């Protein structure tokens, strides 16, 4: 009998309406996946009656959360599927590759320490082919680059001194792959007179949940909850620049940990663009932006759509004079975190990304904007347009304001 259980996660409100399956990105490109309804609520019913437990198709679930957002009865389908993934991993074992991919923070620390060598090696075709043969990481998958001068080596402020205080959960991507995003966020906050502190933190756990490593993911979730609550109880707002991290703290932690502390923390979690939009609504946002004459396309990550807060990045970037931004309204990019690196998932990843690549080509904007580092990775591979994070654009808009004497 497997140790993991999700008996407390309700499926009773599921009407079998198939809204989750109709909206599921994987179900829309392949019949191989049984769909969220079947591998969520229905599989849960069977497991409760000691019937079918093992179903390898569960590994095709990307945990994008689209099923949750589309469910009219608010059934947390992704919670059901994440536990099914964990049980499948426990009963069938976990590939060494999946263990590596689930530990994004450890990989980030090691890869950034040897960044020049890491980045160069990942571009060598024979090395990539060897990785596919030995590890099962597809040779044609483009890898994000790593930065030796990662964010935490340069900025480790533990306390803020301004009246409005922000605690920044950087996440693995902004720490090790794109520290310029983190630097830009700090600058944007400075232009708004807000001091930023960096709490003790571990990987949000999303790569672990996606690879069936529920126990380790829950340990990280509990550590982060305890650490960040120390800040919220001192009046800090918790802000993040990665939509996957934000989604985890707002939704997954509460669903998985089922504690009052996780629920309490979720009330203080903000996406960076969402936080700036709130400042604007309160009339305190610094809107002294320089003109940026650009036509750009915006891609909303799945984990942003699932938060149900609209497109705060567009709401803020539209305040920049001359800045023309258009929602590309595309479905899942197909990278899906670690999913798109796996040899057997790579064809699905490319099929998922076709629609977005077509939209980017047809729009022919100056560049693409998105908050998610893994979405950027897929866009970098499938399109010829530069990809920027909203914080990088806002930092530029603030810095280019003419200095008056």
C-alpha positions as CSV (number, residue, x, y, z in Angstrom):
1,X,0.0,0.0,0.0
2,X,1.4,3.4,-1.0
3,X,2.2,5.8,1.9
4,X,0.9,8.9,0.1
5,X,-2.8,9.6,0.1
6,X,-5.1,12.4,-1.1
7,X,-8.2,11.2,0.7
8,X,-8.9,14.7,2.0
9,X,-9.0,16.2,-1.4
10,X,-12.6,16.4,-2.6
11,X,-13.8,15.3,-6.0
12,X,-17.4,15.0,-5.1
13,X,-18.4,18.3,-6.8
14,X,-17.1,17.0,-10.2
15,X,-20.1,17.0,-12.6
16,X,-18.2,15.1,-15.4
17,X,-18.9,18.1,-17.6
18,X,-15.5,17.7,-19.4
19,X,-14.7,21.5,-19.2
20,X,-11.3,20.6,-17.8
21,X,-10.6,18.2,-20.6
22,X,-11.8,20.6,-23.3
23,X,-9.5,23.2,-22.0
24,X,-6.5,20.9,-21.3
25,X,-3.6,21.8,-23.5
26,X,-2.3,18.2,-23.7
27,X,-5.8,16.8,-24.5
28,X,-6.1,19.3,-27.3
29,X,-3.0,18.0,-29.1
30,X,-3.0,14.3,-28.3
31,X,-5.3,11.4,-27.5
32,X,-2.5,9.8,-25.5
33,X,-3.5,11.6,-22.3
34,X,-6.6,10.5,-20.6
35,X,-7.6,14.0,-19.7
36,X,-7.9,15.8,-16.3
37,X,-11.4,14.5,-15.6
38,X,-10.3,10.9,-16.0
39,X,-6.9,11.1,-14.4
40,X,-8.2,13.5,-11.6
41,X,-11.6,12.9,-10.1
42,X,-12.4,9.6,-11.8
43,X,-9.0,8.1,-10.9
44,X,-9.5,9.3,-7.4
45,X,-12.8,7.5,-7.1
46,X,-11.2,4.2,-8.4
47,X,-8.3,4.6,-6.0
48,X,-10.7,5.0,-3.1
49,X,-12.2,1.7,-4.0
50,X,-8.9,0.0,-4.3
51,X,-9.3,-0.5,-8.1
52,X,-6.9,1.0,-10.7
53,X,-4.0,2.8,-9.0
54,X,-1.2,2.8,-11.6
55,X,-1.7,4.8,-14.8
56,X,1.4,5.9,-16.5
57,X,-0.5,8.4,-18.6
58,X,-0.6,10.7,-15.5
59,X,2.9,11.6,-16.4
60,X,1.6,13.6,-19.4
61,X,-0.1,16.0,-17.0
62,X,2.0,19.2,-17.0
63,X,0.3,20.6,-13.8
64,X,-0.4,23.9,-15.7
65,X,-3.5,24.4,-13.6
66,X,-5.8,25.1,-16.6
67,X,-8.2,22.4,-15.4
68,X,-8.6,24.2,-12.1
69,X,-9.3,27.5,-13.8
70,X,-11.9,26.0,-16.1
71,X,-13.8,23.9,-13.6
72,X,-17.2,25.4,-12.9
73,X,-17.4,23.7,-9.5
74,X,-14.0,24.7,-8.3
75,X,-12.6,21.2,-8.0
76,X,-8.9,21.3,-7.6
77,X,-8.2,18.8,-10.3
78,X,-4.4,19.6,-10.4
79,X,-4.1,18.7,-6.7
80,X,-5.7,15.3,-7.5
81,X,-3.3,14.7,-10.4
82,X,-0.2,15.9,-8.5
83,X,-0.9,13.3,-5.8
84,X,-1.6,10.7,-8.5
85,X,1.9,11.6,-9.9
86,X,3.4,11.1,-6.5
87,X,1.8,7.7,-6.0
88,X,2.9,6.6,-9.4
89,X,6.5,7.7,-8.7
90,X,6.4,5.9,-5.3
91,X,5.1,2.6,-6.7
92,X,7.1,2.6,-9.9
93,X,10.3,4.5,-8.9
94,X,11.6,7.8,-10.2
95,X,14.1,8.1,-13.1
96,X,17.4,9.7,-12.3
97,X,16.7,12.4,-14.9
98,X,13.4,13.3,-13.1
99,X,15.2,13.6,-9.8
100,X,17.7,16.0,-11.4
101,X,15.0,18.1,-13.0
102,X,13.0,18.2,-9.8
103,X,15.9,19.8,-7.9
104,X,16.0,23.0,-9.8
105,X,17.7,24.9,-7.0
106,X,20.5,22.4,-6.6
107,X,21.1,22.4,-10.3
108,X,21.0,26.2,-10.4
109,X,23.6,26.4,-7.6
110,X,26.0,24.0,-9.3
111,X,25.4,25.2,-12.9
112,X,25.8,28.9,-12.0
113,X,29.1,28.2,-10.1
114,X,30.5,26.9,-13.3
115,X,28.4,29.1,-15.5
116,X,30.8,29.7,-18.5
117,X,31.6,26.0,-18.7
118,X,28.0,25.0,-18.2
119,X,26.6,27.3,-20.9
120,X,29.3,26.3,-23.4
121,X,28.9,22.6,-22.7
122,X,25.1,22.7,-23.1
123,X,25.6,24.0,-26.7
124,X,27.8,21.2,-27.8
125,X,25.8,18.8,-29.9
126,X,27.7,15.6,-29.0
127,X,27.2,16.4,-25.3
128,X,23.4,16.9,-25.8
129,X,23.2,13.7,-27.7
130,X,25.0,11.9,-24.9
131,X,22.6,13.5,-22.4
132,X,19.6,12.1,-24.4
133,X,21.1,8.7,-24.5
134,X,22.1,8.5,-20.9
135,X,19.5,10.7,-19.1
136,X,16.6,11.0,-21.5
137,X,16.9,14.8,-21.9
138,X,16.2,15.6,-25.6
139,X,19.2,16.6,-27.6
140,X,17.3,19.3,-29.5
141,X,15.9,21.1,-26.4
142,X,17.4,24.5,-25.9
143,X,18.6,25.1,-22.3
144,X,18.4,28.4,-20.4
145,X,21.8,30.0,-19.6
146,X,23.2,30.3,-16.1
147,X,24.9,33.4,-14.6
148,X,28.0,33.1,-12.4
149,X,27.1,36.4,-10.7
150,X,23.8,35.1,-9.5
151,X,21.4,37.4,-7.7
152,X,22.0,36.0,-4.2
153,X,25.7,36.6,-4.5
154,X,25.0,40.3,-4.9
155,X,21.9,41.1,-2.8
156,X,21.1,39.5,0.5
157,X,19.3,42.3,2.5
158,X,17.3,40.7,5.3
159,X,15.3,43.8,6.5
160,X,13.5,46.7,4.8
161,X,13.5,50.2,6.4
162,X,10.8,52.0,4.4
163,X,7.2,52.4,5.6
164,X,5.9,50.1,2.8
165,X,8.0,46.9,2.9
166,X,8.4,44.1,0.4
167,X,9.9,40.7,0.9
168,X,11.0,39.3,-2.4
169,X,10.8,35.5,-3.1
170,X,13.2,35.4,-6.1
171,X,12.7,31.8,-7.2
172,X,15.3,29.7,-9.0
173,X,15.0,31.3,-12.4
174,X,15.6,34.9,-11.4
175,X,18.3,33.8,-9.0
176,X,20.5,31.6,-11.2
177,X,19.3,32.1,-14.8
178,X,18.1,35.7,-15.1
179,X,19.5,37.8,-12.3
180,X,18.8,40.9,-14.4
181,X,15.0,40.2,-13.8
182,X,15.7,40.3,-10.0
183,X,17.9,43.4,-10.3
184,X,15.2,45.1,-12.4
185,X,12.6,44.3,-9.8
186,X,14.7,45.8,-7.0
187,X,15.2,49.0,-9.1
188,X,11.5,49.3,-9.9
189,X,10.8,49.1,-6.2
190,X,13.4,51.7,-5.4
191,X,11.8,54.1,-7.9
192,X,8.6,53.6,-5.9
193,X,10.4,54.3,-2.6
194,X,10.0,50.7,-1.4
195,X,12.8,48.8,0.3
196,X,13.2,45.1,-0.5
197,X,14.3,42.3,1.8
198,X,15.2,38.8,0.8
199,X,13.9,36.1,3.2
200,X,15.5,32.7,3.7
201,X,13.9,30.5,1.0
202,X,14.0,27.3,-0.9
203,X,12.7,26.3,-4.3
204,X,8.9,26.8,-4.4
205,X,8.6,23.1,-5.1
206,X,6.8,23.2,-8.4
207,X,9.4,21.1,-10.2
208,X,9.1,18.6,-7.4
209,X,5.4,18.4,-7.6
210,X,5.5,18.0,-11.3
211,X,8.0,15.1,-11.1
212,X,6.1,13.2,-8.4
213,X,8.4,14.2,-5.5
214,X,5.6,15.3,-3.3
215,X,7.3,14.7,0.1
216,X,10.3,16.9,-0.8
217,X,8.0,19.5,-2.3
218,X,6.0,19.6,0.9
219,X,9.1,20.1,3.0
220,X,10.1,23.1,0.9
221,X,6.5,24.4,1.1
222,X,6.6,24.2,4.9
223,X,10.0,25.8,5.1
224,X,8.9,28.7,2.9
225,X,5.7,29.2,4.7
226,X,7.4,29.4,8.1
227,X,10.1,31.7,6.7
228,X,7.8,34.1,4.9
229,X,5.2,34.3,7.7
230,X,7.9,35.9,9.9
231,X,7.8,38.8,7.4
232,X,4.1,39.1,6.7
233,X,3.5,39.3,10.4
234,X,5.8,42.3,10.5
235,X,3.9,44.1,7.8
236,X,5.7,42.9,4.7
237,X,4.1,42.1,1.4
238,X,5.5,39.1,-0.4
239,X,6.2,39.8,-4.0
240,X,7.4,37.4,-6.7
241,X,8.5,37.8,-10.4
242,X,7.8,34.2,-11.4
243,X,4.2,33.2,-12.0
244,X,4.8,29.6,-11.2
245,X,6.1,30.5,-7.8
246,X,3.2,32.9,-7.2
247,X,0.7,30.2,-8.2
248,X,2.3,27.7,-5.8
249,X,2.1,30.1,-2.8
250,X,-1.4,31.2,-3.6
251,X,-2.9,27.9,-4.4
252,X,-0.8,24.7,-4.1
253,X,0.6,25.4,-0.7
254,X,-2.9,25.8,0.8
255,X,-4.2,22.7,-1.1
256,X,-1.3,20.5,-0.1
257,X,-0.4,21.6,3.4
258,X,-4.0,22.2,4.5
259,X,-2.9,24.5,7.3
260,X,-4.1,27.8,8.6
261,X,-0.6,29.1,8.2
262,X,-0.6,28.3,4.5
263,X,-4.0,30.0,4.1
264,X,-2.7,33.0,6.0
265,X,0.4,33.4,3.9
266,X,-1.6,33.1,0.6
267,X,-3.4,36.3,1.5
268,X,-0.1,38.3,1.3
269,X,1.3,36.9,-2.0
270,X,1.5,39.1,-5.0
271,X,2.8,38.8,-8.5
272,X,5.1,41.8,-9.2
273,X,2.9,43.2,-11.9
274,X,-0.2,42.6,-9.7
275,X,1.5,44.5,-6.9
276,X,2.3,47.5,-9.1
277,X,-1.3,47.5,-10.3
278,X,-2.5,47.7,-6.7
279,X,-0.1,50.6,-6.0
280,X,-1.5,52.4,-9.1
281,X,-5.1,51.8,-7.9
282,X,-4.1,53.3,-4.5
283,X,-2.7,56.3,-6.4
284,X,0.9,55.8,-5.1
285,X,2.6,54.2,-8.1
286,X,5.4,56.3,-9.7
287,X,4.2,56.8,-13.2
288,X,7.0,59.1,-14.3
289,X,7.9,56.9,-17.3
290,X,10.0,57.8,-20.2
291,X,8.5,57.2,-23.7
292,X,9.3,53.7,-25.2
293,X,8.1,53.5,-28.8
294,X,7.6,49.8,-29.2
295,X,5.0,47.4,-30.5
296,X,5.1,44.2,-28.4
297,X,3.2,41.0,-27.9
298,X,2.3,39.8,-24.5
299,X,2.1,36.1,-23.6
300,X,0.3,35.2,-20.4
301,X,1.8,32.0,-18.8
302,X,-0.6,29.3,-17.7
303,X,0.3,29.9,-14.1
304,X,-0.7,33.5,-14.5
305,X,-4.1,32.7,-16.2
306,X,-4.8,30.3,-13.3
307,X,-4.6,33.0,-10.7
308,X,-7.7,34.7,-12.1
309,X,-6.3,38.2,-11.8
310,X,-6.4,39.2,-15.4
311,X,-3.3,40.6,-17.2
312,X,-1.6,43.0,-14.7
313,X,1.5,43.2,-16.8
314,X,-0.5,44.7,-19.6
315,X,-2.3,47.0,-17.3
316,X,1.0,48.4,-16.0
317,X,3.0,48.4,-19.2
318,X,0.2,50.3,-21.0
319,X,1.0,53.3,-18.7
320,X,4.3,53.8,-20.5
321,X,4.0,56.5,-23.2
322,X,4.4,55.2,-26.7
323,X,4.3,51.5,-25.6
324,X,1.9,49.5,-27.6
325,X,1.2,46.0,-26.1
326,X,-1.1,43.4,-27.5
327,X,-2.3,40.2,-25.8
328,X,-1.4,37.3,-28.1
329,X,-4.2,35.2,-26.4
330,X,-2.3,32.0,-27.1
331,X,-2.7,28.7,-25.3
332,X,0.1,26.8,-23.4
333,X,3.6,27.4,-24.7
334,X,4.5,23.7,-24.3
335,X,7.7,24.1,-22.3
336,X,5.7,23.4,-19.1
337,X,8.7,23.7,-16.7
338,X,10.7,20.4,-16.8
339,X,8.2,18.7,-19.1
340,X,9.7,20.0,-22.3
341,X,13.2,18.8,-21.5
342,X,12.2,15.1,-21.4
343,X,12.9,13.0,-24.5
344,X,9.5,11.3,-24.6
345,X,7.6,14.6,-23.9
346,X,9.5,16.7,-26.4
347,X,7.2,16.0,-29.3
348,X,4.2,17.0,-27.2
349,X,6.1,20.2,-26.2
350,X,6.7,21.2,-29.8
351,X,3.1,20.4,-30.8
352,X,1.8,22.5,-27.9
353,X,4.1,25.4,-28.9
354,X,3.0,25.6,-32.6
355,X,0.1,27.9,-31.9
356,X,2.1,30.4,-29.9
357,X,4.9,30.4,-32.5
358,X,2.4,31.1,-35.2
359,X,0.9,34.0,-33.3
360,X,4.3,35.5,-32.7
361,X,5.2,35.3,-36.4
362,X,1.9,36.8,-37.5
363,X,2.0,39.7,-35.0
364,X,5.6,40.5,-36.0
365,X,6.1,42.7,-32.9
366,X,9.4,44.2,-31.9
367,X,9.7,41.7,-29.1
368,X,7.6,39.4,-26.8
369,X,6.8,40.0,-23.1
370,X,6.2,37.3,-20.6
371,X,6.8,36.7,-16.8
372,X,7.7,33.0,-17.0
373,X,11.3,32.0,-17.5
374,X,10.4,28.6,-18.9
375,X,7.9,30.2,-21.3
376,X,10.8,32.4,-22.4
377,X,12.9,29.3,-22.9
378,X,10.3,27.9,-25.3
379,X,9.8,31.2,-27.1
380,X,13.6,31.5,-27.6
381,X,13.6,28.2,-29.2
382,X,10.5,28.5,-31.4
383,X,10.6,32.1,-32.4
384,X,13.1,34.7,-33.6
385,X,11.9,37.5,-31.3
386,X,13.6,38.7,-28.2
387,X,11.7,38.0,-25.0
388,X,11.7,40.4,-22.0
389,X,10.3,40.3,-18.5
390,X,7.9,43.2,-17.6
391,X,10.3,44.3,-14.8
392,X,13.1,44.8,-17.3
393,X,10.9,47.1,-19.4
394,X,9.7,49.1,-16.4
395,X,13.3,49.6,-15.2
396,X,14.2,51.0,-18.6
397,X,11.2,53.3,-18.6
398,X,12.2,54.7,-15.2
399,X,15.9,55.1,-16.0
400,X,15.3,56.9,-19.2
401,X,13.4,59.7,-17.7
402,X,15.3,62.9,-18.4
403,X,17.0,64.4,-15.3
404,X,15.9,68.0,-14.8
405,X,18.1,70.5,-13.0
